[in-house]
Amino acid sequence: MRTQLWQLACLYWTTANLLAFALMGLDKRRARRGCWRISEKALFFFPVLGGSLGGMLGMYFFHHKTRHWYFRAGFPLLFLFQAFLLFFLWRWLAP
């Protein structure tokens, strides 16, 4: 049961990170083309739900939103919070 729970959690975490990474790339592409943009609230949505690492990697990989302090500080702080939360859940659920 615990193995299945961890597999589901890893799938969720991977999906949230991939979506956060992809949204940063998509918004950068739209910015270059002058098209309709993704809101900053939407760019924070998946990182808040667990995709902070993907958002951070996307931000620096695509050089997008790196001048905004709330992205530069927010994504790493979210990542630290989520890493601590994951560590404590792991310790609590470990046999």
mmCIF file as gemmi writes it, N, C-alpha and C atoms, coordinates in Angstrom:
data_model
loop_
_atom_site.group_PDB
_atom_site.id
_atom_site.type_symbol
_atom_site.label_atom_id
_atom_site.label_alt_id
_atom_site.label_comp_id
_atom_site.label_asym_id
_atom_site.label_entity_id
_atom_site.label_seq_id
_atom_site.pdbx_PDB_ins_code
_atom_site.Cartn_x
_atom_site.Cartn_y
_atom_site.Cartn_z
_atom_site.occupancy
_atom_site.B_iso_or_equiv
_atom_site.pdbx_formal_charge
_atom_site.auth_seq_id
_atom_site.auth_asym_id
_atom_site.pdbx_PDB_model_num
ATOM 1 N N . MET Axp A 1 ? 0.824 -1.203 0 1 0 ? 1 A 1
ATOM 2 C CA . MET Axp A 1 ? 0 0 0 1 0 ? 1 A 1
ATOM 3 C C . MET Axp A 1 ? 0.86 1.257 0 1 0 ? 1 A 1
ATOM 4 N N . ARG Axp A 2 ? 1.898 1.273 0.861 1 0 ? 2 A 1
ATOM 5 C CA . ARG Axp A 2 ? 2.765 2.452 0.92 1 0 ? 2 A 1
ATOM 6 C C . ARG Axp A 2 ? 3.549 2.635 -0.37 1 0 ? 2 A 1
ATOM 7 N N . THR Axp A 3 ? 3.937 1.527 -0.995 1 0 ? 3 A 1
ATOM 8 C CA . THR Axp A 3 ? 4.674 1.618 -2.252 1 0 ? 3 A 1
ATOM 9 C C . THR Axp A 3 ? 3.807 2.265 -3.325 1 0 ? 3 A 1
ATOM 10 N N . GLN Axp A 4 ? 2.55 1.874 -3.384 1 0 ? 4 A 1
ATOM 11 C CA . GLN Axp A 4 ? 1.643 2.464 -4.359 1 0 ? 4 A 1
ATOM 12 C C . GLN Axp A 4 ? 1.404 3.944 -4.071 1 0 ? 4 A 1
ATOM 13 N N . LEU Axp A 5 ? 1.333 4.292 -2.803 1 0 ? 5 A 1
ATOM 14 C CA . LEU Axp A 5 ? 1.142 5.695 -2.428 1 0 ? 5 A 1
ATOM 15 C C . LEU Axp A 5 ? 2.343 6.529 -2.859 1 0 ? 5 A 1
ATOM 16 N N . TRP Axp A 6 ? 3.552 6.002 -2.645 1 0 ? 6 A 1
ATOM 17 C CA . TRP Axp A 6 ? 4.755 6.737 -3.052 1 0 ? 6 A 1
ATOM 18 C C . TRP Axp A 6 ? 4.864 6.824 -4.571 1 0 ? 6 A 1
ATOM 19 N N . GLN Axp A 7 ? 4.457 5.775 -5.274 1 0 ? 7 A 1
ATOM 20 C CA . GLN Axp A 7 ? 4.478 5.821 -6.734 1 0 ? 7 A 1
ATOM 21 C C . GLN Axp A 7 ? 3.502 6.872 -7.259 1 0 ? 7 A 1
ATOM 22 N N . LEU Axp A 8 ? 2.337 6.934 -6.659 1 0 ? 8 A 1
ATOM 23 C CA . LEU Axp A 8 ? 1.353 7.942 -7.046 1 0 ? 8 A 1
ATOM 24 C C . LEU Axp A 8 ? 1.857 9.343 -6.725 1 0 ? 8 A 1
ATOM 25 N N . ALA Axp A 9 ? 2.489 9.51 -5.571 1 0 ? 9 A 1
ATOM 26 C CA . ALA Axp A 9 ? 3.046 10.815 -5.202 1 0 ? 9 A 1
ATOM 27 C C . ALA Axp A 9 ? 4.164 11.224 -6.161 1 0 ? 9 A 1
ATOM 28 N N . CYS Axp A 10 ? 5 10.283 -6.562 1 0 ? 10 A 1
ATOM 29 C CA . CYS Axp A 10 ? 6.075 10.596 -7.521 1 0 ? 10 A 1
ATOM 30 C C . CYS Axp A 10 ? 5.513 10.965 -8.889 1 0 ? 10 A 1
ATOM 31 N N . LEU Axp A 11 ? 4.464 10.277 -9.299 1 0 ? 11 A 1
ATOM 32 C CA . LEU Axp A 11 ? 3.818 10.608 -10.569 1 0 ? 11 A 1
ATOM 33 C C . LEU Axp A 11 ? 3.216 12.013 -10.516 1 0 ? 11 A 1
ATOM 34 N N . TYR Axp A 12 ? 2.559 12.34 -9.42 1 0 ? 12 A 1
ATOM 35 C CA . TYR Axp A 12 ? 1.981 13.67 -9.227 1 0 ? 12 A 1
ATOM 36 C C . TYR Axp A 12 ? 3.078 14.736 -9.254 1 0 ? 12 A 1
ATOM 37 N N . TRP Axp A 13 ? 4.155 14.514 -8.511 1 0 ? 13 A 1
ATOM 38 C CA . TRP Axp A 13 ? 5.26 15.47 -8.425 1 0 ? 13 A 1
ATOM 39 C C . TRP Axp A 13 ? 5.906 15.681 -9.797 1 0 ? 13 A 1
ATOM 40 N N . THR Axp A 14 ? 6.13 14.592 -10.517 1 0 ? 14 A 1
ATOM 41 C CA . THR Axp A 14 ? 6.738 14.684 -11.846 1 0 ? 14 A 1
ATOM 42 C C . THR Axp A 14 ? 5.833 15.459 -12.804 1 0 ? 14 A 1
ATOM 43 N N . THR Axp A 15 ? 4.548 15.185 -12.769 1 0 ? 15 A 1
ATOM 44 C CA . THR Axp A 15 ? 3.599 15.871 -13.644 1 0 ? 15 A 1
ATOM 45 C C . THR Axp A 15 ? 3.548 17.366 -13.34 1 0 ? 15 A 1
ATOM 46 N N . ALA Axp A 16 ? 3.485 17.717 -12.054 1 0 ? 16 A 1
ATOM 47 C CA . ALA Axp A 16 ? 3.435 19.132 -11.673 1 0 ? 16 A 1
ATOM 48 C C . ALA Axp A 16 ? 4.704 19.855 -12.124 1 0 ? 16 A 1
ATOM 49 N N . ASN Axp A 17 ? 5.86 19.217 -11.995 1 0 ? 17 A 1
ATOM 50 C CA . ASN Axp A 17 ? 7.114 19.844 -12.408 1 0 ? 17 A 1
ATOM 51 C C . ASN Axp A 17 ? 7.212 19.983 -13.917 1 0 ? 17 A 1
ATOM 52 N N . LEU Axp A 18 ? 6.781 18.966 -14.645 1 0 ? 18 A 1
ATOM 53 C CA . LEU Axp A 18 ? 6.815 19.064 -16.105 1 0 ? 18 A 1
ATOM 54 C C . LEU Axp A 18 ? 5.869 20.148 -16.619 1 0 ? 18 A 1
ATOM 55 N N . LEU Axp A 19 ? 4.701 20.242 -16.015 1 0 ? 19 A 1
ATOM 56 C CA . LEU Axp A 19 ? 3.756 21.282 -16.435 1 0 ? 19 A 1
ATOM 57 C C . LEU Axp A 19 ? 4.272 22.681 -16.102 1 0 ? 19 A 1
ATOM 58 N N . ALA Axp A 20 ? 4.89 22.841 -14.935 1 0 ? 20 A 1
ATOM 59 C CA . ALA Axp A 20 ? 5.452 24.145 -14.573 1 0 ? 20 A 1
ATOM 60 C C . ALA Axp A 20 ? 6.576 24.528 -15.537 1 0 ? 20 A 1
ATOM 61 N N . PHE Axp A 21 ? 7.443 23.57 -15.87 1 0 ? 21 A 1
ATOM 62 C CA . PHE Axp A 21 ? 8.535 23.814 -16.813 1 0 ? 21 A 1
ATOM 63 C C . PHE Axp A 21 ? 7.978 24.194 -18.185 1 0 ? 21 A 1
ATOM 64 N N . ALA Axp A 22 ? 6.983 23.442 -18.644 1 0 ? 22 A 1
ATOM 65 C CA . ALA Axp A 22 ? 6.396 23.692 -19.966 1 0 ? 22 A 1
ATOM 66 C C . ALA Axp A 22 ? 5.693 25.048 -20.02 1 0 ? 22 A 1
ATOM 67 N N . LEU Axp A 23 ? 5.009 25.429 -18.95 1 0 ? 23 A 1
ATOM 68 C CA . LEU Axp A 23 ? 4.334 26.731 -18.934 1 0 ? 23 A 1
ATOM 69 C C . LEU Axp A 23 ? 5.327 27.88 -19.035 1 0 ? 23 A 1
ATOM 70 N N . MET Axp A 24 ? 6.467 27.754 -18.385 1 0 ? 24 A 1
ATOM 71 C CA . MET Axp A 24 ? 7.476 28.812 -18.483 1 0 ? 24 A 1
ATOM 72 C C . MET Axp A 24 ? 7.984 28.931 -19.92 1 0 ? 24 A 1
ATOM 73 N N . GLY Axp A 25 ? 8.216 27.793 -20.562 1 0 ? 25 A 1
ATOM 74 C CA . GLY Axp A 25 ? 8.661 27.811 -21.957 1 0 ? 25 A 1
ATOM 75 C C . GLY Axp A 25 ? 7.605 28.352 -22.9 1 0 ? 25 A 1
ATOM 76 N N . LEU Axp A 26 ? 6.364 27.962 -22.665 1 0 ? 26 A 1
ATOM 77 C CA . LEU Axp A 26 ? 5.268 28.439 -23.515 1 0 ? 26 A 1
ATOM 78 C C . LEU Axp A 26 ? 5.066 29.938 -23.367 1 0 ? 26 A 1
ATOM 79 N N . ASP Axp A 27 ? 5.14 30.44 -22.136 1 0 ? 27 A 1
ATOM 80 C CA . ASP Axp A 27 ? 4.961 31.879 -21.933 1 0 ? 27 A 1
ATOM 81 C C . ASP Axp A 27 ? 6.123 32.664 -22.543 1 0 ? 27 A 1
ATOM 82 N N . LYS Axp A 28 ? 7.328 32.138 -22.461 1 0 ? 28 A 1
ATOM 83 C CA . LYS Axp A 28 ? 8.479 32.81 -23.085 1 0 ? 28 A 1
ATOM 84 C C . LYS Axp A 28 ? 8.314 32.866 -24.598 1 0 ? 28 A 1
ATOM 85 N N . ARG Axp A 29 ? 7.828 31.764 -25.167 1 0 ? 29 A 1
ATOM 86 C CA . ARG Axp A 29 ? 7.609 31.727 -26.614 1 0 ? 29 A 1
ATOM 87 C C . ARG Axp A 29 ? 6.546 32.747 -27.027 1 0 ? 29 A 1
ATOM 88 N N . ARG Axp A 30 ? 5.487 32.819 -26.247 1 0 ? 30 A 1
ATOM 89 C CA . ARG Axp A 30 ? 4.428 33.784 -26.55 1 0 ? 30 A 1
ATOM 90 C C . ARG Axp A 30 ? 4.912 35.215 -26.362 1 0 ? 30 A 1
ATOM 91 N N . ALA Axp A 31 ? 5.788 35.444 -25.412 1 0 ? 31 A 1
ATOM 92 C CA . ALA Axp A 31 ? 6.329 36.788 -25.186 1 0 ? 31 A 1
ATOM 93 C C . ALA Axp A 31 ? 7.166 37.235 -26.382 1 0 ? 31 A 1
ATOM 94 N N . ARG Axp A 32 ? 7.954 36.335 -26.919 1 0 ? 32 A 1
ATOM 95 C CA . ARG Axp A 32 ? 8.789 36.676 -28.068 1 0 ? 32 A 1
ATOM 96 C C . ARG Axp A 32 ? 7.952 36.969 -29.305 1 0 ? 32 A 1
ATOM 97 N N . ARG Axp A 33 ? 6.841 36.282 -29.45 1 0 ? 33 A 1
ATOM 98 C CA . ARG Axp A 33 ? 5.987 36.451 -30.63 1 0 ? 33 A 1
ATOM 99 C C . ARG Axp A 33 ? 4.965 37.567 -30.472 1 0 ? 33 A 1
ATOM 100 N N . GLY Axp A 34 ? 4.862 38.12 -29.269 1 0 ? 34 A 1
ATOM 101 C CA . GLY Axp A 34 ? 3.901 39.18 -29.031 1 0 ? 34 A 1
ATOM 102 C C . GLY Axp A 34 ? 2.469 38.683 -28.943 1 0 ? 34 A 1
ATOM 103 N N . CYS Axp A 35 ? 2.291 37.432 -28.593 1 0 ? 35 A 1
ATOM 104 C CA . CYS Axp A 35 ? 0.956 36.832 -28.495 1 0 ? 35 A 1
ATOM 105 C C . CYS Axp A 35 ? 0.386 37.003 -27.094 1 0 ? 35 A 1
ATOM 106 N N . TRP Axp A 36 ? -0.82 36.472 -26.925 1 0 ? 36 A 1
ATOM 107 C CA . TRP Axp A 36 ? -1.483 36.465 -25.63 1 0 ? 36 A 1
ATOM 108 C C . TRP Axp A 36 ? -0.618 35.709 -24.638 1 0 ? 36 A 1
ATOM 109 N N . ARG Axp A 37 ? -0.462 36.263 -23.424 1 0 ? 37 A 1
ATOM 110 C CA . ARG Axp A 37 ? 0.448 35.705 -22.432 1 0 ? 37 A 1
ATOM 111 C C . ARG Axp A 37 ? -0.289 34.94 -21.359 1 0 ? 37 A 1
ATOM 112 N N . ILE Axp A 38 ? 0.449 34.096 -20.675 1 0 ? 38 A 1
ATOM 113 C CA . ILE Axp A 38 ? -0.063 33.361 -19.521 1 0 ? 38 A 1
ATOM 114 C C . ILE Axp A 38 ? 0.101 34.264 -18.303 1 0 ? 38 A 1
ATOM 115 N N . SER Axp A 39 ? -0.922 34.357 -17.471 1 0 ? 39 A 1
ATOM 116 C CA . SER Axp A 39 ? -0.851 35.246 -16.312 1 0 ? 39 A 1
ATOM 117 C C . SER Axp A 39 ? 0.181 34.741 -15.306 1 0 ? 39 A 1
ATOM 118 N N . GLU Axp A 40 ? 0.688 35.671 -14.499 1 0 ? 40 A 1
ATOM 119 C CA . GLU Axp A 40 ? 1.68 35.296 -13.5 1 0 ? 40 A 1
ATOM 120 C C . GLU Axp A 40 ? 1.064 34.399 -12.433 1 0 ? 40 A 1
ATOM 121 N N . LYS Axp A 41 ? -0.219 34.578 -12.157 1 0 ? 41 A 1
ATOM 122 C CA . LYS Axp A 41 ? -0.903 33.682 -11.225 1 0 ? 41 A 1
ATOM 123 C C . LYS Axp A 41 ? -0.893 32.251 -11.756 1 0 ? 41 A 1
ATOM 124 N N . ALA Axp A 42 ? -1.129 32.106 -13.037 1 0 ? 42 A 1
ATOM 125 C CA . ALA Axp A 42 ? -1.124 30.769 -13.643 1 0 ? 42 A 1
ATOM 126 C C . ALA Axp A 42 ? 0.282 30.177 -13.651 1 0 ? 42 A 1
ATOM 127 N N . LEU Axp A 43 ? 1.3 31.023 -13.824 1 0 ? 43 A 1
ATOM 128 C CA . LEU Axp A 43 ? 2.674 30.522 -13.788 1 0 ? 43 A 1
ATOM 129 C C . LEU Axp A 43 ? 3.07 30.055 -12.394 1 0 ? 43 A 1
ATOM 130 N N . PHE Axp A 44 ? 2.444 30.594 -11.365 1 0 ? 44 A 1
ATOM 131 C CA . PHE Axp A 44 ? 2.7 30.168 -9.993 1 0 ? 44 A 1
ATOM 132 C C . PHE Axp A 44 ? 1.831 28.979 -9.579 1 0 ? 44 A 1
ATOM 133 N N . PHE Axp A 45 ? 0.791 28.662 -10.351 1 0 ? 45 A 1
ATOM 134 C CA . PHE Axp A 45 ? -0.164 27.64 -9.962 1 0 ? 45 A 1
ATOM 135 C C . PHE Axp A 45 ? 0.485 26.273 -9.76 1 0 ? 45 A 1
ATOM 136 N N . PHE Axp A 46 ? 1.181 25.758 -10.765 1 0 ? 46 A 1
ATOM 137 C CA . PHE Axp A 46 ? 1.787 24.437 -10.643 1 0 ? 46 A 1
ATOM 138 C C . PHE Axp A 46 ? 2.973 24.402 -9.68 1 0 ? 46 A 1
ATOM 139 N N . PRO Axp A 47 ? 3.795 25.434 -9.618 1 0 ? 47 A 1
ATOM 140 C CA . PRO Axp A 47 ? 4.834 25.419 -8.573 1 0 ? 47 A 1
ATOM 141 C C . PRO Axp A 47 ? 4.264 25.374 -7.156 1 0 ? 47 A 1
ATOM 142 N N . VAL Axp A 48 ? 3.152 26.035 -6.922 1 0 ? 48 A 1
ATOM 143 C CA . VAL Axp A 48 ? 2.535 25.981 -5.592 1 0 ? 48 A 1
ATOM 144 C C . VAL Axp A 48 ? 2.017 24.572 -5.306 1 0 ? 48 A 1
ATOM 145 N N . LEU Axp A 49 ? 1.555 23.887 -6.334 1 0 ? 49 A 1
ATOM 146 C CA . LEU Axp A 49 ? 1.028 22.535 -6.163 1 0 ? 49 A 1
ATOM 147 C C . LEU Axp A 49 ? 2.105 21.456 -6.13 1 0 ? 49 A 1
ATOM 148 N N . GLY Axp A 50 ? 3.364 21.836 -6.125 1 0 ? 50 A 1
ATOM 149 C CA . GLY Axp A 50 ? 4.433 20.848 -6.023 1 0 ? 50 A 1
ATOM 150 C C . GLY Axp A 50 ? 5.449 20.901 -7.141 1 0 ? 50 A 1
ATOM 151 N N . GLY Axp A 51 ? 5.267 21.774 -8.106 1 0 ? 51 A 1
ATOM 152 C CA . GLY Axp A 51 ? 6.174 21.839 -9.25 1 0 ? 51 A 1
ATOM 153 C C . GLY Axp A 51 ? 7.171 22.974 -9.18 1 0 ? 51 A 1
ATOM 154 N N . SER Axp A 52 ? 7.616 23.305 -7.98 1 0 ? 52 A 1
ATOM 155 C CA . SER Axp A 52 ? 8.526 24.444 -7.833 1 0 ? 52 A 1
ATOM 156 C C . SER Axp A 52 ? 9.876 24.196 -8.5 1 0 ? 52 A 1
ATOM 157 N N . LEU Axp A 53 ? 10.352 22.972 -8.467 1 0 ? 53 A 1
ATOM 158 C CA . LEU Axp A 53 ? 11.627 22.672 -9.118 1 0 ? 53 A 1
ATOM 159 C C . LEU Axp A 53 ? 11.506 22.852 -10.63 1 0 ? 53 A 1
ATOM 160 N N . GLY Axp A 54 ? 10.438 22.372 -11.211 1 0 ? 54 A 1
ATOM 161 C CA . GLY Axp A 54 ? 10.222 22.546 -12.65 1 0 ? 54 A 1
ATOM 162 C C . GLY Axp A 54 ? 10.065 24.005 -13.029 1 0 ? 54 A 1
ATOM 163 N N . GLY Axp A 55 ? 9.379 24.774 -12.186 1 0 ? 55 A 1
ATOM 164 C CA . GLY Axp A 55 ? 9.23 26.204 -12.443 1 0 ? 55 A 1
ATOM 165 C C . GLY Axp A 55 ? 10.561 26.925 -12.376 1 0 ? 55 A 1
ATOM 166 N N . MET Axp A 56 ? 11.371 26.547 -11.384 1 0 ? 56 A 1
ATOM 167 C CA . MET Axp A 56 ? 12.688 27.173 -11.229 1 0 ? 56 A 1
ATOM 168 C C . MET Axp A 56 ? 13.6 26.813 -12.409 1 0 ? 56 A 1
ATOM 169 N N . LEU Axp A 57 ? 13.612 25.547 -12.771 1 0 ? 57 A 1
ATOM 170 C CA . LEU Axp A 57 ? 14.437 25.134 -13.91 1 0 ? 57 A 1
ATOM 171 C C . LEU Axp A 57 ? 13.965 25.785 -15.203 1 0 ? 57 A 1
ATOM 172 N N . GLY Axp A 58 ? 12.656 25.875 -15.392 1 0 ? 58 A 1
ATOM 173 C CA . GLY Axp A 58 ? 12.11 26.531 -16.587 1 0 ? 58 A 1
ATOM 174 C C . GLY Axp A 58 ? 12.441 28.004 -16.622 1 0 ? 58 A 1
ATOM 175 N N . MET Axp A 59 ? 12.398 28.64 -15.464 1 0 ? 59 A 1
ATOM 176 C CA . MET Axp A 59 ? 12.693 30.066 -15.387 1 0 ? 59 A 1
ATOM 177 C C . MET Axp A 59 ? 14.128 30.346 -15.847 1 0 ? 59 A 1
ATOM 178 N N . TYR Axp A 60 ? 15.065 29.532 -15.384 1 0 ? 60 A 1
ATOM 179 C CA . TYR Axp A 60 ? 16.467 29.773 -15.754 1 0 ? 60 A 1
ATOM 180 C C . TYR Axp A 60 ? 16.822 29.17 -17.111 1 0 ? 60 A 1
ATOM 181 N N . PHE Axp A 61 ? 16.194 28.079 -17.499 1 0 ? 61 A 1
ATOM 182 C CA . PHE Axp A 61 ? 16.471 27.473 -18.795 1 0 ? 61 A 1
ATOM 183 C C . PHE Axp A 61 ? 16.005 28.375 -19.926 1 0 ? 61 A 1
ATOM 184 N N . PHE Axp A 62 ? 14.802 28.943 -19.777 1 0 ? 62 A 1
ATOM 185 C CA . PHE Axp A 62 ? 14.241 29.809 -20.813 1 0 ? 62 A 1
ATOM 186 C C . PHE Axp A 62 ? 14.558 31.288 -20.583 1 0 ? 62 A 1
ATOM 187 N N . HIS Axp A 63 ? 15.266 31.61 -19.511 1 0 ? 63 A 1
ATOM 188 C CA . HIS Axp A 63 ? 15.582 33.005 -19.15 1 0 ? 63 A 1
ATOM 189 C C . HIS Axp A 63 ? 14.304 33.836 -19.133 1 0 ? 63 A 1
ATOM 190 N N . HIS Axp A 64 ? 13.337 33.344 -18.385 1 0 ? 64 A 1
ATOM 191 C CA . HIS Axp A 64 ? 12.019 33.968 -18.368 1 0 ? 64 A 1
ATOM 192 C C . HIS Axp A 64 ? 11.622 34.303 -16.936 1 0 ? 64 A 1
ATOM 193 N N . LYS Axp A 65 ? 11.208 35.532 -16.72 1 0 ? 65 A 1
ATOM 194 C CA . LYS Axp A 65 ? 10.777 36.045 -15.415 1 0 ? 65 A 1
ATOM 195 C C . LYS Axp A 65 ? 11.921 36.104 -14.406 1 0 ? 65 A 1
ATOM 196 N N . THR Axp A 66 ? 13.143 36.157 -14.878 1 0 ? 66 A 1
ATOM 197 C CA . THR Axp A 66 ? 14.29 36.198 -13.968 1 0 ? 66 A 1
ATOM 198 C C . THR Axp A 66 ? 14.515 37.593 -13.382 1 0 ? 66 A 1
ATOM 199 N N . ARG Axp A 67 ? 13.885 38.612 -13.919 1 0 ? 67 A 1
ATOM 200 C CA . ARG Axp A 67 ? 14.024 39.965 -13.369 1 0 ? 67 A 1
ATOM 201 C C . ARG Axp A 67 ? 12.992 40.267 -12.287 1 0 ? 67 A 1
ATOM 202 N N . HIS Axp A 68 ? 11.999 39.406 -12.156 1 0 ? 68 A 1
ATOM 203 C CA . HIS Axp A 68 ? 10.951 39.603 -11.158 1 0 ? 68 A 1
ATOM 204 C C . HIS Axp A 68 ? 11.388 38.959 -9.843 1 0 ? 68 A 1
ATOM 205 N N . TRP Axp A 69 ? 11.486 39.766 -8.798 1 0 ? 69 A 1
ATOM 206 C CA . TRP Axp A 69 ? 11.987 39.257 -7.526 1 0 ? 69 A 1
ATOM 207 C C . TRP Axp A 69 ? 11.086 38.176 -6.943 1 0 ? 69 A 1
ATOM 208 N N . TYR Axp A 70 ? 9.788 38.273 -7.184 1 0 ? 70 A 1
ATOM 209 C CA . TYR Axp A 70 ? 8.882 37.295 -6.601 1 0 ? 70 A 1
ATOM 210 C C . TYR Axp A 70 ? 8.987 35.938 -7.277 1 0 ? 70 A 1
ATOM 211 N N . PHE Axp A 71 ? 9.492 35.88 -8.508 1 0 ? 71 A 1
ATOM 212 C CA . PHE Axp A 71 ? 9.785 34.593 -9.126 1 0 ? 71 A 1
ATOM 213 C C . PHE Axp A 71 ? 11.139 34.079 -8.66 1 0 ? 71 A 1
ATOM 214 N N . ARG Axp A 72 ? 12.134 34.968 -8.628 1 0 ? 72 A 1
ATOM 215 C CA . ARG Axp A 72 ? 13.471 34.552 -8.184 1 0 ? 72 A 1
ATOM 216 C C . ARG Axp A 72 ? 13.487 34.092 -6.741 1 0 ? 72 A 1
ATOM 217 N N . ALA Axp A 73 ? 12.692 34.712 -5.886 1 0 ? 73 A 1
ATOM 218 C CA . ALA Axp A 73 ? 12.648 34.329 -4.473 1 0 ? 73 A 1
ATOM 219 C C . ALA Axp A 73 ? 11.544 33.31 -4.201 1 0 ? 73 A 1
ATOM 220 N N . GLY Axp A 74 ? 10.426 33.431 -4.897 1 0 ? 74 A 1
ATOM 221 C CA . GLY Axp A 74 ? 9.273 32.586 -4.617 1 0 ? 74 A 1
ATOM 222 C C . GLY Axp A 74 ? 9.479 31.122 -4.957 1 0 ? 74 A 1
ATOM 223 N N . PHE Axp A 75 ? 10.03 30.842 -6.125 1 0 ? 75 A 1
ATOM 224 C CA . PHE Axp A 75 ? 10.215 29.452 -6.52 1 0 ? 75 A 1
ATOM 225 C C . PHE Axp A 75 ? 11.195 28.723 -5.596 1 0 ? 75 A 1
ATOM 226 N N . PRO Axp A 76 ? 12.361 29.298 -5.276 1 0 ? 76 A 1
ATOM 227 C CA . PRO Axp A 76 ? 13.249 28.595 -4.341 1 0 ? 76 A 1
ATOM 228 C C . PRO Axp A 76 ? 12.645 28.423 -2.946 1 0 ? 76 A 1
ATOM 229 N N . LEU Axp A 77 ? 11.911 29.424 -2.465 1 0 ? 77 A 1
ATOM 230 C CA . LEU Axp A 77 ? 11.272 29.28 -1.153 1 0 ? 77 A 1
ATOM 231 C C . LEU Axp A 77 ? 10.201 28.193 -1.18 1 0 ? 77 A 1
ATOM 232 N N . LEU Axp A 78 ? 9.43 28.147 -2.244 1 0 ? 78 A 1
ATOM 233 C CA . LEU Axp A 78 ? 8.456 27.071 -2.396 1 0 ? 78 A 1
ATOM 234 C C . LEU Axp A 78 ? 9.144 25.711 -2.438 1 0 ? 78 A 1
ATOM 235 N N . PHE Axp A 79 ? 10.262 25.644 -3.151 1 0 ? 79 A 1
ATOM 236 C CA . PHE Axp A 79 ? 10.991 24.387 -3.248 1 0 ? 79 A 1
ATOM 237 C C . PHE Axp A 79 ? 11.499 23.937 -1.881 1 0 ? 79 A 1
ATOM 238 N N . LEU Axp A 80 ? 12.059 24.849 -1.111 1 0 ? 80 A 1
ATOM 239 C CA . LEU Axp A 80 ? 12.54 24.494 0.226 1 0 ? 80 A 1
ATOM 240 C C . LEU Axp A 80 ? 11.395 24.023 1.122 1 0 ? 80 A 1
ATOM 241 N N . PHE Axp A 81 ? 10.295 24.728 1.088 1 0 ? 81 A 1
ATOM 242 C CA . PHE Axp A 81 ? 9.134 24.331 1.873 1 0 ? 81 A 1
ATOM 243 C C . PHE Axp A 81 ? 8.653 22.939 1.469 1 0 ? 81 A 1
ATOM 244 N N . GLN Axp A 82 ? 8.561 22.688 0.162 1 0 ? 82 A 1
ATOM 245 C CA . GLN Axp A 82 ? 8.087 21.398 -0.314 1 0 ? 82 A 1
ATOM 246 C C . GLN Axp A 82 ? 9.083 20.281 -0.014 1 0 ? 82 A 1
ATOM 247 N N . ALA Axp A 83 ? 10.375 20.586 -0.067 1 0 ? 83 A 1
ATOM 248 C CA . ALA Axp A 83 ? 11.389 19.577 0.263 1 0 ? 83 A 1
ATOM 249 C C . ALA Axp A 83 ? 11.31 19.206 1.745 1 0 ? 83 A 1
ATOM 250 N N . PHE Axp A 84 ? 11.155 20.19 2.623 1 0 ? 84 A 1
ATOM 251 C CA . PHE Axp A 84 ? 11.003 19.9 4.042 1 0 ? 84 A 1
ATOM 252 C C . PHE Axp A 84 ? 9.721 19.112 4.305 1 0 ? 84 A 1
ATOM 253 N N . LEU Axp A 85 ? 8.654 19.489 3.654 1 0 ? 85 A 1
ATOM 254 C CA . LEU Axp A 85 ? 7.39 18.787 3.824 1 0 ? 85 A 1
ATOM 255 C C . LEU Axp A 85 ? 7.515 17.333 3.372 1 0 ? 85 A 1
ATOM 256 N N . LEU Axp A 86 ? 8.143 17.122 2.232 1 0 ? 86 A 1
ATOM 257 C CA . LEU Axp A 86 ? 8.344 15.77 1.724 1 0 ? 86 A 1
ATOM 258 C C . LEU Axp A 86 ? 9.224 14.959 2.667 1 0 ? 86 A 1
ATOM 259 N N . PHE Axp A 87 ? 10.268 15.572 3.194 1 0 ? 87 A 1
ATOM 260 C CA . PHE Axp A 87 ? 11.154 14.875 4.129 1 0 ? 87 A 1
ATOM 261 C C . PHE Axp A 87 ? 10.396 14.44 5.379 1 0 ? 87 A 1
ATOM 262 N N . PHE Axp A 88 ? 9.606 15.337 5.938 1 0 ? 88 A 1
ATOM 263 C CA . PHE Axp A 88 ? 8.876 15 7.149 1 0 ? 88 A 1
ATOM 264 C C . PHE Axp A 88 ? 7.784 13.963 6.891 1 0 ? 88 A 1
ATOM 265 N N . LEU Axp A 89 ? 7.136 14.029 5.746 1 0 ? 89 A 1
ATOM 266 C CA . LEU Axp A 89 ? 6.158 12.994 5.385 1 0 ? 89 A 1
ATOM 267 C C . LEU Axp A 89 ? 6.839 11.642 5.215 1 0 ? 89 A 1
ATOM 268 N N . TRP Axp A 90 ? 8.003 11.651 4.589 1 0 ? 90 A 1
ATOM 269 C CA . TRP Axp A 90 ? 8.748 10.422 4.396 1 0 ? 90 A 1
ATOM 270 C C . TRP Axp A 90 ? 9.156 9.808 5.732 1 0 ? 90 A 1
ATOM 271 N N . ARG Axp A 91 ? 9.637 10.661 6.645 1 0 ? 91 A 1
ATOM 272 C CA . ARG Axp A 91 ? 10.038 10.172 7.967 1 0 ? 91 A 1
ATOM 273 C C . ARG Axp A 91 ? 8.831 9.657 8.75 1 0 ? 91 A 1
ATOM 274 N N . TRP Axp A 92 ? 7.703 10.297 8.586 1 0 ? 92 A 1
ATOM 275 C CA . TRP Axp A 92 ? 6.501 9.901 9.303 1 0 ? 92 A 1
ATOM 276 C C . TRP Axp A 92 ? 5.916 8.596 8.772 1 0 ? 92 A 1
ATOM 277 N N . LEU Axp A 93 ? 5.981 8.439 7.431 1 0 ? 93 A 1
ATOM 278 C CA . LEU Axp A 93 ? 5.412 7.254 6.802 1 0 ? 93 A 1
ATOM 279 C C . LEU Axp A 93 ? 6.384 6.094 6.675 1 0 ? 93 A 1
ATOM 280 N N . ALA Axp A 94 ? 7.665 6.345 6.937 1 0 ? 94 A 1
ATOM 281 C CA . ALA Axp A 94 ? 8.658 5.284 6.811 1 0 ? 94 A 1
ATOM 282 C C . ALA Axp A 94 ? 8.44 4.229 7.903 1 0 ? 94 A 1
ATOM 283 N N . PRO Axp A 95 ? 8.703 2.963 7.583 1 0 ? 95 A 1
ATOM 284 C CA . PRO Axp A 95 ? 8.516 1.91 8.593 1 0 ? 95 A 1
ATOM 285 C C . PRO Axp A 95 ? 9.498 1.981 9.744 1 0 ? 95 A 1
